[in-house]
Amino acid sequence: MRNKIFDKWYWVFIGLFLLSVSAVYVVFGENSHIAVHDNLDLFVAQFRMLKNTDSFFSHGVDVPFLGGVTRDNLPSELSLYTLLYFLFPSFAAYIIGYLIKVVTAVVSVCLLAKEWYGAEWVQYRPLAALMGLVYGILNVFPAFGIPFASIPFALYLLLRIYRKPSAGPYILLFCYPFVSYFSYFGFFILAYLFAGMIWIGIRDKKMPVSLAGALCVLALGYVCFEYRLFYTMLFGGVETIRSTMVEADLTAGEILAQGADVWMHGVFHAQSDHEKLVLWICMAYFIWLNGKYIAGKKIKSMFSDIYNLLMFVLAFNSMIYGVYNWGAFRRLVETLLPPLKGFQFNRTIFFNPFLWYGAFFIVLQRVYSYVLKMEKGKMRFLLGRAVYGLLLLAMAVVLFTPSRYNDLYFTCKNKALELLKGKETDEMNYREFYSEDLFAWIKEDIGYQGEWSAAYGFHPAVLEYNGICTLDGYLGFYPQQYKEDFRKIIAPALERVEASRLYYDNWGARAYLYPGTDLSAVSSSKSFTVTDRDLYVDARAFEDLGGVYIFSRFEFGNAQEAGFYLVKAYGREGAPYAVYVYRRQDSAA
């Protein structure tokens, strides 16, 4: 029994890691420090809003933010991550989503390795399991962590179908969109699959019929599981803010520089931390491998080596990220394919974390394969341990790099500092950010009955999370007409700050109330302040959209002149901020 446990030490290690992470969040609960940007200010609040309004499965309804946006503009209910927020309280759903992401990565990498290496898989199983763990803990965009983690599973299914087609893999491939997301991954998986079919067809001089079937099945799966998205894109008939978003138009040199930068550092939504260790090992091996091919005059082998293919796709994805900002090319794509107007086809970069760690795994696997062929001795022992040491070092790099979405790091760090220094950090934790008790008291005290409102000094997501209907909000896909209507409200502020005007007019996903001097009036810090306490809004435009309340973190210096009056200031011990509730002057009961 003891030997069996020792032989499975890697599973024990993974299990202990998952238990440790669970323990951290069980102990600290909602006092944990969770990333705000594109996270607590976006999907977490929107999922809570769907639950508050019982709209997860509803059709033909609007959800109460941005003046009433169709439910179809939010993620499909036929998604694992979405269902977690339907089944569990929001914070629990967020943590369960993280744990599922890690488990998904471990299982997916192991399945892919098993299918790729066949009978040899057994000797690489510990490496595959630990690589799955490293890939699973990458601090990528939380709302799409599971789709990131499931990429190897999609490849496993496609490989199975290509080698030996059967009903099972086709059924699983049809259901794959349940753990994926079309706009970020599905479109590109289909595109890669189509390109792969062409390449295989040329190589083998016959069409890979099984993969053609897989393409159709997967496409149908995405249409079925994300029917809301496809209906809105194809039949919605409403011009959205995507049509007026202004993208960069870079020079050739700037495009190359940007491509090189994301190749080296990645992007924050797909943070892989590869530049600290993995990149250098992969590039050193790349140089050695191809130097060996060239020295041995095996040039053809360079083009058939899977490692070189991965490195090529890495470079291709990075360059596409830069080329997206070439205006002429982008406009050509939009002209040839009008439905793709505003679509970010540079999201190929989201596949780079998997490619970097896939290349890293191949390096370690090939070294380990060499080690297994060595005679038993000290050198074999040391090289074998070095392979596992590099894996654990890569894991440590991910865990201890303070990247944007490294919630585990920031929670442990901030709680440790609180214990050692005896005072809380200035950054708000999950409970403080949403301040449910404070807003529940406010709503009861003012007799809130669903009136349209707006936030100032904190993200509208805070109001949305707490069941308050908002004219403002954050969404990358909503009607252009509403963007123009909301702009009338904030025009006085935009006229004073050119950077804010460009930010809103050229993008518009964050329809917020803006200050008249600072670039932003939102923060996740407790001590945040603004230099100008005046409110710059058009009260008439606010009224035209049905606005009644403004919930502000600051007391306005010109409330009466702006057309509002203070209902009451709310603050209590333990709350991260006070809330000043203002009401439109002519809306008084």
N, C-alpha and C positions, 0 to 999 in steps of 0.2 A: 504494500500500500504506500509506504514511504517513497519507494523508488518511482512509483507511478506518478505521485504528486511532483516529485523532483523532475521527472521527464516532461511534465506539463507546466514547468515553472513560468513560461511566458503567459499562459492563460491565467495563472495565479496572479502574476504581475498586473495584467490588464484588469482583472477583477478587483484587485486591491486599489488600483488607480480609480476605477469607477466608484468604488465604495468611499474612497477618500474625498472625491469631488462631491458626492452626494452628502457626505457628512458636513462638509464646509457649508453647503447651502441649507441643510437642515438646521444647523446650529445658528447661522446668521439670518436665515430666512430673508424677508423683504428688506432687511438692513444691509443686504449685499449691495455692492457697487456694480451696477449694470450700465453698459455703454448707452449713451443717449442718442448721439448722431445717427440718423437713419435707422433707429432702433426703437428706443422708448418714445421718440417723437414721431414715430411712423407706424409700423405694422402692429406693434404690441397694443397701442391705443386703439387702432382700427379694429383689431380682433375683439378687444373688450367692448367696443362700441357695437359690433355685430351681436355680441352676447347680450348687452344691455337692451338692445332693441329687438331681440329675437329674430334677427335677419340672416342668420347663417344660411338657411335653406330657402329663403323667401325669393319670390320673383315679382317683377313689376313694382318694386318699392325703392324708395330713396333712403339713404342713410344720412343722419343729421350732422353733416359737416360740409364745409364749402357751399353752404346754402341749400344743401340737399343734392347729393350725388347718387346716381343709380348704383344699386348694390352690385351690378354687373362689372363695375370698374374696380372692385376689390377682388382679392384672390378667391379662387374656386373653393367651394366646400369639399370637393372631391380631391383633397390634398391632405396628406398626413399631418403636415405642420398646422394647417388651418383647423383640422379636427381636434388637435390637442387643445386649442383654446376654446373649443366648444365643450370638450369633455372635462377640462380641469380649470381651476382658478388660474388667472393670467400668469402669476409668478411661477406657479408649479408647472404650467404648460411650457414656459420659457426654459426652465431647468431640465424638464423631461426632454424637450427638444434637443438640448445640448447633448444629453446622454445618448439619445437615440442616434444623433449624428455620429458620435464616436463608435457606437456599436455597428452602425451601418457601414462605416468605413472599414472597420476590422473585418467584418463578414464579406464585404464586397471585394476587398483586396485579396483575401484568402481564396475566394471562389475564382477570381481571375487568375491567380497564381496556380491554382490547382488545374484549371483548364489549360493554361499555357504550357506548364511544365510536365503535365501528365504524371507518369509513374515517379518521376524525380521529385514531385511536389513534396513528398514526405520529408525529405532532408532540408527543404527550404521553408517548411511550415512555421518554425519559430520566427524566421526573418520576415515572412509575409505578415504574420499576426502583429508583430511589433511595428512593422512599417504601416500597417493599417491603423494602429494606434496613433502613430506620429501624424499621419495624414488626417486622421479624425479630429485631432485636437487643434489643427490649424484654426486660427482665429479669423475666419472668414465672415462675410455678411450673415448674421445670425438667422434672419428670416429664411435664408436659402442655404443654411448649413447642410441640411439633409440632401438637397439636390447636389451640392458640391461632393458630399461624401459618397453618393450613389453612382458617380460616374464610372468607377470600375465595374459596378454591377451591370451597367448597360453594355460595357465592352464584353463582359463575360457572356451575357446572353447572345450578343451578336456573334461572338466566336463560336459558341455552341451551335448556333443556327447555321453558320457557315460550314462547320466541320461535319455536323450530323443533324440535319433538320428534324424536328419532332414537334408535336403539338405543345408540350409543356413550355419550352422556351418561348414559343410564339405567344402563348397566353400571358406569360410573365412580362414579355416585352410590351404587349398591349396595355398591361396594368402598370408599367414602369412610370408613366406620368404621375401616378399617385405620389411618388417620392421625388419628382422632378419639377421643373417649371419651364414652360415653353419659351418665354421671352428672354430668359437668361441662359438656358441650356438646350432646350428642345430643338429650336430652329437650327442651332449649330451642330447638334448631334446628327440631325437629318442631313445637313449639308455635308458634314464629314463623311457620313455613310454613303451619300451619293457619289462623292469624289472617290471614295474607296472602291465602290463598285466599278467605276470607270477604269481605275488603275488595275484592278484585278482582271477586269474584262480584257484589257490590252495585254496584260501579262500572260493570261491563260488562253487568250483568243476565243473566249466564250463568256457569255453573260452569266454572272453568279446569280442564278434564279432565286436561290434561297435568301440572299441578301436583298434582292428586289422585293421579295415578299415581306421581309423584315421592315423595309422602308415603308411599305404601305401600311403594315400593321401598327408600327410605331406612330406614324402620322395620324392614323385613325384614332389611336389611343389618346394622343394629345388633344385632338378635336373633341373627343367625348369627355375627357376628364377636365378640360378647360373650355367647356362649351360657352361659358359666359364671355371669355376673352375673345374667342373667334366670332361670336355673334356681334360683339361690340365693334370689332375691327372691320368685319365684312358687311354688316347690315345696320350698324348703329346710325349712320347717316348724320352724325353730329361732328362738326369740326372741333378738334381738340387743341390743347395748347402745344401739342407736338408739332403742329403745322407752323407755328411761329417761333419755335425755339431757335435761337441763333447759335450755331456751332462755330468753333474756331476755324480759321482758314490759314494754315501755316505754310511756310516756305519749305522747299525740299530739305534744306538743312535742318529746320526745326522739326520736320517729320521724322527724319533719321534720329535726331537727338531724343525725341519723345519715345520712339520705338526702343532705342537703346536703354532709356531710363526705365521703362516698364519691364523690359527684359531683365534688368539688373535688380530692380526694387519691387516690381509688381505694382498693384493698385490697392487702395485700402479696403475695397469690397472683397478683394481676393488676396488678402494678406497671407504670404507663405513663408516669410522670414528666411527665404532660401539664400539670400545674399551673405549671410553670416557664416555658413558652413557648406550647405548643399551645393551651391553654385560652384565653389572653388574645387570641391572634389569632383563634380561632374565635368568641369572644364579641363581639369588636369587629366582625367581619364579620357576625355574626348581627344585631347592632343596626343596622348600616348597611344590610344587605339588606332587613330588614323595615321600617325607616324609609322606605326607597325605595319599597317596595310600598304602604305606607300613604299616603305623599305623592302617589303616582300613582294612588291609589284602586283598586289592584289587589289587593284583599283575597283573592280566590279564588286568586291566584297564590301567596300565602303558604302555602296548604295543599297545593299541588301541587309545591312546590319540594323536591327530594330533600334539600337541605341542612337544611331545617327538619324534615324527617322524621327525619333522623339525630339532630338535637338533641333532638327529642321522645323518641325511643327512649332516648337517653342519660339524660334526666331520668326516664323511666319505670323503667328498670333500677335507677337509684339509689334511687328511692322504694320499689321492691319490696324492696330490700335492707333498708330501714328497716321496711317493713310486715311483713316476716317476723318481726320482734320484737314484733308486736302479737299477744298471746296468743290473743285471741278469734278473730281471723282465721285464725291458724295452726291452731287446734283445729277450726275449721269445715272447712278443707281436709282435715285428717286424718280427720274424720268422714265427709265426702263421698267421699274417696278413701283408704281405709284403707292400701293399699300405700305411700302417700306419707308414712306416719307416720315422722317423723325425717328425711325427705328435705329437703335445703336448697334450697328453690325460690328463694332469694335469690341463687343463682349466676348469675342473669341479669347480675350485675355483671361477670362474666368476659368479657362481650362489649363492655364499654365501651372497652378499649384499642383494639380495631379501629374502633369508632365514632368515637372522638376523632381517630384518625389518618386515618380515612376522611374526616371533615369537614375536617380540615387539608388533605388532598389536594385536595378540591373547591375550597377557597379558593385554593390555589396554582394549580390548573388554570385557574380562571376568570380570575385575574390574568394568567396566562401567555397565555391565549387573547386577552385584551385587548392584551397586548404584541405578539403576532403580527400584530395588525391595524394596529399603528402603523407609521408610515413609519420607514424605517431612519434611525437617528441616535443621538445620545448618550443620550437619555432611554430609547429602546427598549433599548439595550445595558445601561444601569444597572438598569432594572426587571427585565429578563431575568435578570441576574446576581443580583439581590436575591432572586428566587424560589428559585434554586438555593442561595443563601446561607442562606436560612431552613431549607431542607431539611438542609443540612450542620450548621447550628446545632442543629437538633432532634436530629440524630444525636449531636452532641457532648454535648448535655444528657443523653442516655441513657447514653452511654459513661462520663461522668465523675460521674454521680450515684451515691453509695455506697448504693444500695438493697440490700435483703437478698440478692438472688440475682445481684448483679453480680460474678460470679466473675472476669471479665477485669480489672475495676478493682482488686479486692482482691489478685489475684495480682501484677499489675504494681506496684501501690503497695507491697506488703509486700516484694517482691523488690528494688525500688529502694531502700527504706529499709535493707534488709539490706546491700546493696552500699555505700551511702553511710555508714551508721553502723557497719558491721562486726559487727552482732549480729542474731540472728534475732528475729522478732516473737514475742509471747507467744501469738498465735493459732496453733493447730495447722493444719498443711496436711493434704492428703488422706492422704498416707502415714502421718503421725503420728497422725491421728485413728483409723485402723483398726489401725495397728501390727501388721501381719501377721507380721513376723519374730518379734516378742516373743511373740505368742500361739501361734505354731507351736512355739516353744521350750517354752512353758509346757505345752501339750498333750502334747508328747512326754515331758516330764520327769515329769508326774503320771500318765502313762499314761491319758489321757482316752479314754473309750470310749463317748461319747454320753450321759453322765449329764445329767439335767436340772439347769440352773444358773440363776443370776440375777446381774445386774450391780449394782454400787453405786459411784457416783462417775463413771461414764460411761454412755452410752446402751446399752441392750441390743443395739442394732444393731451395736455393735462386736463383741460375741460372735457374733451371727448371721452377720455377714460372715466371721468366722473359723471357721465350722463348729462352733460350740458351741450345743447345744440350750438354749433359754431358757424359763423359766416366765413371765418378764416380756416386754414388747414394746410395740410401738406400732402400732395398727391401728384404724381408725374403724368396723370392722364385724366383730364377733366375738360368740360366744354370751354372753348375759347371765348365764347360770349360771356361766361361767368367771370373769366379772368378780366375782361374789359369792364364788366360791371363793378367788380371788386376794386379795380384800379381807381375808379372814381372816389372811393372812400379814402384811399391812401394817397391820392394825388398831391395834397398839400405837403406830405412828407417827402415824396419822390421828387418834387420840384426843388426841395432844399438840398438833397443829397444825390449827386449824380451817380455815384456808385450803386446806391439803392435802386435808382431808376433803371440802370442797365441790368442789374441783377434780376429785377422783376420783369421788365419788358423782354429781356432776351431769354429768360428761362420761365419763371412764373410758377414753378411747382410749389414754392412756399408762398402762399397767399397770406401774409402776416400783416399786422399793423407795424409800421416802421417808425423809428424816432426821427426827429428833425435835424439831428446833428450826428449821432453815432450811426455806425453801419448796421447794428443789430441791437435789439432790446430783449434778447433771450439768453439764458445761461443756465448751466446746471450747477453753478457755484452759489453758495449761500450768501456770500458777501458782495454779490454783483450789484452794480449801480450804473446809472446813466448820467451823462453830463447835463442833459436838458430834460427837465421834468414836465415840459409842456406836451400836450397831446395835439398832433397834427393829423386831423381827419376831417372829412366832409360829412357833417352830421346829417345833411339832407340825403346824401347818397347812402349813408348808413341806414337811415329810416326807409328809403326806397326798397332796400333789400330785406326789410323787416327787422332790422337790428334793434335791440332794446338795451341789453346790458354790455358793459365792458368790465371784465375782471382784470384788475391791474395789480402788478407787484409794487407799483410806485404810486404815490399820491400826486395827482396832476396839479400843476401850478396855474393852469388856465382852464379848468373844467367848465366853468360857467360860460366863458367866451367860446369854448369849443362846442357848446350845446349839450353838456351833460351835468348832472349833479351827483354828489356823493351820497349813496344810500347808507353805507356804513363801512368802517374799517374792521377787518377781522384778523385777529392774531391770537395765538395761544402758546403756552409753554411747550416747547418741543417741536413746534412747527418751524420749518426752515425759512419762512418768510411770512409777512402779513399780506393780506389780500384786500384791496380797496375795490369795492363794488360800486360802479357808476351806472346810472340809468339815463337814457335819453330824456331831455327835459320835458318834451311834450308827450312822453309816454307814461307819465305818472298816473297812477290809478286815481 
